[in-house]
Amino acid sequence: MITVFDMLAKSARNYAKYRATRDEIANLPEDIARDTGLFPADAERIAREAVYGKAA
């Protein structure tokens, strides 16, 4: 059985992953962003989809 503590811990881990991913994308140098297609303006959306999944 999953407890409230387990759910909170998982949420905290996911949020930490989201923030780290968002910050990495937001701080990409322009040349790398252009080469990879990961643009800083899209950092929040990309990080959210990477961590929480794509919305239906």
NUMIRO-108072 format. One record per atom (N, C-alpha, C, CB): x, y, z. Coordinates in steps of 0.1 Angstrom, whole numbers, padded with zeros to 4 digits, always signed. Last residue first. Glycine has a CB too. Layout:
<recs>
XYZ;...
</recs>
This chain:
<recs>
-0025+0147-0225;-0034+0141-0236;-0041+0152-0244;-0044+0132-0230;+0008+0157-0219;-0006+0158-0216;-0014+0153-0228;-0010+0173-0213;+0036+0136-0214;+0029+0145-0223;+0014+0145-0220;+0031+0141-0238;+0053+0135-0182;+0047+0129-0194;+0039+0140-0202;+0037+0118-0190;+0069+0146-0162;+0055+0142-0159;+0048+0135-0171;+0047+0154-0155;+0094+0150-0175;+0093+0144-0161;+0079+0139-0159;+0096+0155-0151;+0091+0159-0201;+0101+0149-0198;+0098+0142-0184;+0115+0155-0198;+0071+0179-0198;+0068+0167-0206;+0078+0155-0203;+0068+0170-0221;+0086+0197-0183;+0073+0192-0178;+0070+0179-0185;+0062+0202-0179;+0107+0203-0200;+0110+0197-0187;+0097+0191-0182;+0115+0207-0177;+0093+0216-0221;+0101+0204-0224;+0103+0196-0211;+0114+0208-0230;+0081+0238-0208;+0073+0228-0215;+0080+0215-0217;+0067+0233-0228;+0104+0252-0199;+0093+0247-0190;+0085+0236-0196;+0084+0259-0185;+0119+0257-0223;+0124+0249-0212;+0113+0244-0203;+0134+0258-0204;+0115+0273-0245;+0106+0261-0244;+0110+0252-0232;+0107+0252-0256;+0135+0291-0245;+0121+0296-0243;+0111+0285-0241;+0117+0304-0255;+0158+0276-0251;+0155+0281-0237;+0141+0286-0235;+0165+0291-0234;+0153+0248-0272;+0154+0262-0271;+0150+0267-0257;+0146+0270-0281;+0166+0223-0287;+0161+0225-0274;+0163+0240-0271;+0168+0216-0263;+0180+0217-0310;+0166+0220-0311;+0159+0222-0298;+0159+0209-0319;+0207+0212-0311;+0198+0202-0305;+0184+0204-0307;+0201+0200-0291;+0217+0236-0323;+0221+0222-0328;+0212+0211-0323;+0235+0219-0324;+0207+0256-0307;+0203+0255-0321;+0206+0242-0327;+0211+0266-0329;+0219+0250-0283;+0204+0250-0284;+0200+0249-0298;+0198+0263-0277;+0245+0254-0289;+0241+0240-0286;+0226+0239-0287;+0246+0237-0272;+0245+0282-0294;+0249+0273-0304;+0245+0258-0302;+0264+0273-0306;+0237+0293-0269;+0229+0294-0281;+0232+0284-0292;+0230+0308-0286;+0239+0271-0240;+0245+0281-0249;+0237+0281-0262;+0260+0278-0251;+0212+0266-0217;+0220+0261-0228;+0226+0273-0236;+0211+0252-0237;+0195+0273-0196;+0209+0279-0196;+0218+0273-0207;+0215+0276-0183;+0172+0259-0199;+0171+0274-0199;+0185+0280-0200;+0164+0279-0187;+0181+0233-0196;+0176+0237-0209;+0177+0252-0210;+0162+0232-0212;+0187+0234-0168;+0197+0230-0178;+0193+0235-0192;+0199+0215-0178;+0162+0241-0157;+0173+0250-0155;+0184+0246-0165;+0179+0249-0141;+0146+0218-0163;+0143+0231-0168;+0154+0241-0168;+0131+0237-0159;+0160+0198-0149;+0159+0197-0164;+0156+0211-0170;+0148+0187-0168;+0157+0207-0123;+0170+0205-0128;+0170+0205-0143;+0176+0192-0123;+0128+0208-0121;+0136+0220-0119;+0150+0219-0125;+0137+0224-0104;+0123+0180-0125;+0117+0190-0133;+0125+0203-0133;+0102+0193-0129;+0136+0168-0103;+0140+0165-0117;+0135+0175-0126;+0134+0151-0120;+0121+0180-0082;+0135+0183-0083;+0140+0179-0097;+0143+0174-0072;+0096+0169-0088;+0098+0183-0089;+0112+0187-0090;+0091+0190-0077;+0102+0142-0083;+0098+0146-0096;+0100+0161-0098;+0083+0142-0099;+0107+0143-0055;+0117+0138-0064;+0114+0143-0079;+0119+0123-0064;+0082+0152-0046;+0093+0160-0044;+0105+0156-0053;+0098+0159-0029;+0066+0130-0053;+0063+0143-0059;+0075+0152-0057;+0051+0149-0052;+0077+0110-0037;+0078+0109-0052;+0075+0122-0058;+0067+0098-0056;+0070+0120-0012;+0084+0118-0015;+0086+0117-0030;+0090+0106-0009;+0042+0119-0013;+0049+0132-0012;+0064+0131-0016;+0048+0137+0003;+0039+0092-0015;+0034+0100-0026;+0041+0114-0025;+0019+0102-0025;+0050+0083+0009;+0055+0078-0003;+0051+0087-0015;+0051+0064-0006;+0032+0096+0027;+0046+0099+0027;+0053+0095+0014;+0053+0093+0039;+0009+0082+0022;+0009+0097+0019;+0024+0101+0018;+0001+0105+0029;+0017+0050+0008;+0013+0059+0019;+0014+0074+0014;+0022+0057+0031;+0006+0022-0009;+0013+0034-0009;+0008+0044+0001;+0012+0040-0024;+0008-0012+0000;+0000+0000+0000;+0009+0012+0000;-0010+0000+0012;
</recs>
